[in-house]
Amino acid sequence: LEPELYDIWNFDKKTNEVKHYGNTEVRIVDNLLYTFTEPFDIVVDPFGGGGSTIDICKKRMRRYWVSDRLPPVERTDIRTHDVVVDGVSGPPRWADVALVYLDPPYWCQAKGKYSRDKTDLANMPLEEFTETLIGVIHGYASKLKSGAHLACIISPTQWPNEDKHTDYHDIDLARAIGKKLKLVRRVICPYSSEQYNGTQVNIAKDKKLWMVLSRTMLVWQKE
């Protein structure tokens, strides 16, 4: 591991063992483990996706509590749990949890990609999505010990909006989180410019848009 020294984490290629829609580069989690955990600490990830958090926790000797509302059938090591519907879940000893990592659906950017359920974050109206995600964060804040950390990575929403305006979910979250959590880090995780096609580029030029190429990861500490 070569720890990041700066607040821009730019990874050209994904190195995850399991490929699936919406999976985030595992080195992001690796950097979080290095910075905010020690061997045998517990890491909680309720949006487990393809299981990359489990893979890197095993490699770095961290314990884990990883779940997802619809785990891939090949990942029997991911617990089936819907944090939105069923509430916060975790290990018996929350005192051993050093980090909660949230990589939720990035609102309507993932609409219909995971399910058609109205309780799926990706299928909610914007206000409900924001309030629900804030509720999830507050739920974990109530469980964590003092000094533990919670990280949430999310991308602004632009292209799915009809007029191409940008909804900055990270700013909405930063404004809404209360006194139990203190914002201590902010990291930019760029995408590749290849995610846009020629037609989209021409529309952006015509409308004088700044096309979104980044995700933001916010890290809070439990006071």
Buried (B, 14 or more C-beta within 10 A) or exposed (E): EEEBEEEEBEBEEEEBEBEBEBBBBBBBBBBBBBBBBEEEBBBBBBBBBBBBBBBBBEEBEBBBBBBBBEBBEEBEEBEEBBBBEEEBBBBEEBEBBBBBBBBBBBBBBBBEEBBEBEEBBBBBEBEEBBEBBBEBBBBBBEBBEEEBBBBBBBBBBBBEEEEBEBBBBBEBBBEEBEEBBEEEBEBBBEBEEEEBEEEBEEBBEEEEBEBBBEBBBBBBBBE
